[in-house]
Amino acid sequence: MDNVIEYSVGEHFIAALINGDMTGLNDDEIKTLERFERTETENLTNYHWSTGPIEHSSEFGRCEITGMLGNVAELHLVMMDSLIKNH
């Protein structure tokens, strides 16, 4: 069974996390995003990112990557089969 953690993140980070497409992100945003992903996935061996339901996209809120207010979307970190390193 999969375990899922839900985040609210700036819409502009979605393509980067799901598809690896950093287009439109500046160097500081890329560093911040990479630090977020490394921290959230450091003990995971088998995971992927996915978006939440479309009705939860484009809400105004606080981005859990930057802490800034803006348009955020629901993002899920799916830990498949609960495979965790060093366990």
C-alpha positions, 0 to 999 in steps of 0.5 A: 500500500502507498503512503501519501504526503500532501503539500501546497506548493506554488503552481510554478514548481509543479512541472519541475517536480513532476517532469523535471522541467525547470523552465521559467524558474530562476537560479534561487528558485531552483536551489530552493526547490532542490533543497525541498525535494532532497529534504522530503525524499532523503530516506525514500528509495521508491517515490513519485510526485503527483498532483491533487484533484483539479478542483484543488488547483489555483487556490491562494495560499502559502507555498510549503517550498518558499513560505510565500503567499500566492497561487498554490496547487495540491502536490502529493509525494507518493511513497510506493510500498513504503520502501525506505533506505536504512530500514 
